[in-house]
Amino acid sequence: MKQTSQHFTQNVKAALADPTLKIALNRTTGLLQRRRAQVIEEFAEYGAARAAAEKIKDHTLDNLGHYLEQFEANAAAAGATVHWARTPKEATDIVADICKAEGARTATRVKSMLGEEIGIPEALARAGVERIETDLAEHIIQLAEDPPSHIVMPAMHKTHEQVADLFREKHKVPSNSDEIAALVESARRELRPKFLDADVGISGANFLIADTGSIVTVTNEGNAELTVTPPKTHIVTVGIEKIVPSMEHCAVFLRLLSRAAIGAEITQYTTFYNGPKRTGDADGPENMHIVLVDNHRTEMLSDFLRPMLRCIRCGACMNHCPVYAAVGGHAYGAVYPGPMGSVLTPAMAGLKNSKDLPNACTLNGRCKEVCPVNIPLTDMLRSLRARQFDGKLVTPVTRSALVVWGWLVRRPGLYHLSTALAVLAMRIWSMNRGRIRRFPMAGGWTGSRDLPQPGRGTFMQQYGRRKQK
């Protein structure tokens, strides 16, 4: 089945029926949550850094045109060629044209979600350029012919046992061991010669620094450095919202990004690129092209989704999302999964083409709580749901149910009576079993899991009893 946002419900059912996926997700999300909690607890300035990052992003977005023009001038002064692309097609056409002009046969590529967003893999294939993914996780999913399932750990859906089987099938000199260190060594043997022979290196950028024209990459494997340094030409594709005014401002985000993403104080490699190789430099590309991509970002600037442009792509929201932890990234059927994807995908692909995603949320608020730039994800998801309702993009049954619910909540006495009767009915229904396997109008839940027996009385009744104590 093709995984697209329009098939979210079918994708979810398939994901919930996959026990191996659940093992992979539990291993990784649990570990990332514990690591993040520890490093945040040890970072006394976290609250101040978070507030500063939000302020910097909002200021930059208020003056986006100014900082982008400043970046373009300084990048050009450093020897880079800056291109502007409104759409994914414009961006990939620019990349393909550069590859053709260089006579490129092979291109190494650093993991980049912007590259996935605009379709770099498909564009290289159409241009007849062999794509070599240099990030370990991207290498895994390239061999498996899978899309990424997470924006930081694209192979999160794979167990290391599955990876071992894959490497034994695909690598020229595979390892016989399932140990992670042996798998890394197997990938190194496979990829290292390709790093050195590539004609073009393609990367994204975690940040753009306006007052120096620098691009910044943040990785743990050093694959960015090996990807863009040996080839003759370095191509950068990056969203326009990644701009920050100065190195001082960038440092604020560097202190937050790794802590939020992988639970580490800083990554192994944080590299600043200032144009191509200069006279006297020992290494580096001879040419550097930077493609600045819009793809609906300027539309978001004047919309209620504007705070989403603060996003630094750390993935913390999905690491803490109970829905993502249950179904994984592929179920969302889009480049960006999880809570941030449920906002970004409607913005980029249209609400009509991704109408299930804003509803793939319990509105528990954990995503906003852990976001290092304080994006109000749940507020935006509620607003998207309201737009769906106003635009008549919900089913007649859903629309009728919401109309009835709205009528009830405007009559508190009747609403409290109705909820009390519903809780009582559920308690009676589950009296002999302690759990509810089936219940009228609850098939969306009980189709994949049991409902626990509710407590005595509604939330408001229980709250009232506690207040009286």
ChimeraX attribute file (.defattr): number of C-alpha atoms within 10 A of each C-alpha:
attribute: neighborCount
match mode: 1-to-1
recipient: residues
	/A:1	7
	/A:2	8
	/A:3	15
	/A:4	17
	/A:5	25
	/A:6	18
	/A:7	16
	/A:8	21
	/A:9	16
	/A:10	14
	/A:11	21
	/A:12	21
	/A:13	14
	/A:14	13
	/A:15	19
	/A:16	16
	/A:17	12
	/A:18	11
	/A:19	9
	/A:20	14
	/A:21	20
	/A:22	19
	/A:23	13
	/A:24	18
	/A:25	22
	/A:26	16
	/A:27	13
	/A:28	16
	/A:29	21
	/A:30	13
	/A:31	14
	/A:32	21
	/A:33	18
	/A:34	12
	/A:35	18
	/A:36	22
	/A:37	14
	/A:38	14
	/A:39	18
	/A:40	19
	/A:41	11
	/A:42	11
	/A:43	14
	/A:44	10
	/A:45	11
	/A:46	17
	/A:47	12
	/A:48	10
	/A:49	18
	/A:50	19
	/A:51	13
	/A:52	16
	/A:53	22
	/A:54	19
	/A:55	14
	/A:56	20
	/A:57	25
	/A:58	17
	/A:59	13
	/A:60	20
	/A:61	23
	/A:62	12
	/A:63	12
	/A:64	20
	/A:65	12
	/A:66	13
	/A:67	22
	/A:68	24
	/A:69	13
	/A:70	17
	/A:71	24
	/A:72	23
	/A:73	18
	/A:74	20
	/A:75	28
	/A:76	17
	/A:77	14
	/A:78	19
	/A:79	18
	/A:80	24
	/A:81	18
	/A:82	16
	/A:83	17
	/A:84	16
	/A:85	19
	/A:86	14
	/A:87	14
	/A:88	20
	/A:89	15
	/A:90	17
	/A:91	25
	/A:92	23
	/A:93	17
	/A:94	20
	/A:95	24
	/A:96	21
	/A:97	12
	/A:98	17
	/A:99	23
	/A:100	14
	/A:101	9
	/A:102	13
	/A:103	12
	/A:104	19
	/A:105	17
	/A:106	21
	/A:107	27
	/A:108	30
	/A:109	31
	/A:110	28
	/A:111	27
	/A:112	21
	/A:113	23
	/A:114	20
	/A:115	23
	/A:116	18
	/A:117	16
	/A:118	21
	/A:119	16
	/A:120	25
	/A:121	18
	/A:122	14
	/A:123	18
	/A:124	20
	/A:125	12
	/A:126	11
	/A:127	16
	/A:128	15
	/A:129	22
	/A:130	16
	/A:131	22
	/A:132	22
	/A:133	25
	/A:134	25
	/A:135	24
	/A:136	21
	/A:137	18
	/A:138	22
	/A:139	20
	/A:140	24
	/A:141	21
	/A:142	17
	/A:143	15
	/A:144	15
	/A:145	9
	/A:146	14
	/A:147	18
	/A:148	26
	/A:149	25
	/A:150	22
	/A:151	25
	/A:152	19
	/A:153	18
	/A:154	22
	/A:155	25
	/A:156	23
	/A:157	25
	/A:158	20
	/A:159	17
	/A:160	16
	/A:161	13
	/A:162	13
	/A:163	20
	/A:164	21
	/A:165	15
	/A:166	16
	/A:167	22
	/A:168	17
	/A:169	12
	/A:170	13
	/A:171	15
	/A:172	11
	/A:173	13
	/A:174	20
	/A:175	19
	/A:176	13
	/A:177	14
	/A:178	16
	/A:179	12
	/A:180	13
	/A:181	10
	/A:182	15
	/A:183	21
	/A:184	13
	/A:185	13
	/A:186	21
	/A:187	20
	/A:188	13
	/A:189	14
	/A:190	18
	/A:191	19
	/A:192	13
	/A:193	10
	/A:194	17
	/A:195	26
	/A:196	14
	/A:197	14
	/A:198	23
	/A:199	21
	/A:200	29
	/A:201	29
	/A:202	28
	/A:203	23
	/A:204	24
	/A:205	26
	/A:206	23
	/A:207	24
	/A:208	29
	/A:209	26
	/A:210	23
	/A:211	18
	/A:212	20
	/A:213	27
	/A:214	24
	/A:215	24
	/A:216	18
	/A:217	19
	/A:218	21
	/A:219	20
	/A:220	14
	/A:221	14
	/A:222	18
	/A:223	20
	/A:224	26
	/A:225	20
	/A:226	19
	/A:227	26
	/A:228	27
	/A:229	20
	/A:230	20
	/A:231	24
	/A:232	19
	/A:233	24
	/A:234	28
	/A:235	25
	/A:236	23
	/A:237	27
	/A:238	26
	/A:239	23
	/A:240	23
	/A:241	24
	/A:242	23
	/A:243	25
	/A:244	24
	/A:245	24
	/A:246	16
	/A:247	15
	/A:248	10
	/A:249	15
	/A:250	19
	/A:251	12
	/A:252	16
	/A:253	23
	/A:254	19
	/A:255	19
	/A:256	25
	/A:257	26
	/A:258	21
	/A:259	25
	/A:260	27
	/A:261	25
	/A:262	25
	/A:263	22
	/A:264	19
	/A:265	18
	/A:266	17
	/A:267	19
	/A:268	13
	/A:269	15
	/A:270	16
	/A:271	16
	/A:272	16
	/A:273	20
	/A:274	21
	/A:275	25
	/A:276	23
	/A:277	20
	/A:278	14
	/A:279	7
	/A:280	6
	/A:281	8
	/A:282	7
	/A:283	13
	/A:284	21
	/A:285	19
	/A:286	17
	/A:287	17
	/A:288	26
	/A:289	23
	/A:290	26
	/A:291	22
	/A:292	21
	/A:293	23
	/A:294	18
	/A:295	22
	/A:296	15
	/A:297	21
	/A:298	16
	/A:299	13
	/A:300	17
	/A:301	17
	/A:302	9
	/A:303	11
	/A:304	12
	/A:305	22
	/A:306	17
	/A:307	20
	/A:308	22
	/A:309	20
	/A:310	21
	/A:311	18
	/A:312	21
	/A:313	18
	/A:314	20
	/A:315	25
	/A:316	30
	/A:317	27
	/A:318	25
	/A:319	29
	/A:320	23
	/A:321	21
	/A:322	18
	/A:323	17
	/A:324	24
	/A:325	20
	/A:326	16
	/A:327	23
	/A:328	27
	/A:329	29
	/A:330	25
	/A:331	26
	/A:332	29
	/A:333	23
	/A:334	26
	/A:335	24
	/A:336	26
	/A:337	27
	/A:338	33
	/A:339	29
	/A:340	23
	/A:341	22
	/A:342	27
	/A:343	23
	/A:344	25
	/A:345	24
	/A:346	19
	/A:347	20
	/A:348	17
	/A:349	14
	/A:350	11
	/A:351	22
	/A:352	14
	/A:353	14
	/A:354	24
	/A:355	21
	/A:356	22
	/A:357	29
	/A:358	26
	/A:359	14
	/A:360	18
	/A:361	19
	/A:362	12
	/A:363	16
	/A:364	11
	/A:365	17
	/A:366	19
	/A:367	25
	/A:368	20
	/A:369	16
	/A:370	21
	/A:371	24
	/A:372	27
	/A:373	26
	/A:374	18
	/A:375	23
	/A:376	16
	/A:377	24
	/A:378	21
	/A:379	15
	/A:380	20
	/A:381	22
	/A:382	15
	/A:383	15
	/A:384	23
	/A:385	20
	/A:386	14
	/A:387	14
	/A:388	18
	/A:389	15
	/A:390	11
	/A:391	11
	/A:392	12
	/A:393	17
	/A:394	17
	/A:395	10
	/A:396	10
	/A:397	9
	/A:398	12
	/A:399	16
	/A:400	12
	/A:401	12
	/A:402	13
	/A:403	11
	/A:404	11
	/A:405	12
	/A:406	12
	/A:407	13
	/A:408	15
	/A:409	12
	/A:410	10
	/A:411	10
	/A:412	11
	/A:413	10
	/A:414	13
	/A:415	16
	/A:416	17
	/A:417	11
	/A:418	13
	/A:419	15
	/A:420	18
	/A:421	14
	/A:422	14
	/A:423	18
	/A:424	16
	/A:425	14
	/A:426	20
	/A:427	20
	/A:428	13
	/A:429	17
	/A:430	18
	/A:431	12
	/A:432	9
	/A:433	10
	/A:434	15
	/A:435	17
	/A:436	20
	/A:437	18
	/A:438	16
	/A:439	16
	/A:440	7
	/A:441	8
	/A:442	12
	/A:443	12
	/A:444	9
	/A:445	13
	/A:446	15
	/A:447	12
	/A:448	13
	/A:449	14
	/A:450	14
	/A:451	17
	/A:452	14
	/A:453	17
	/A:454	18
	/A:455	12
	/A:456	12
	/A:457	17
	/A:458	18
	/A:459	15
	/A:460	12
	/A:461	12
	/A:462	12
	/A:463	11
	/A:464	11
	/A:465	11
	/A:466	9
	/A:467	7
	/A:468	6
	/A:469	5
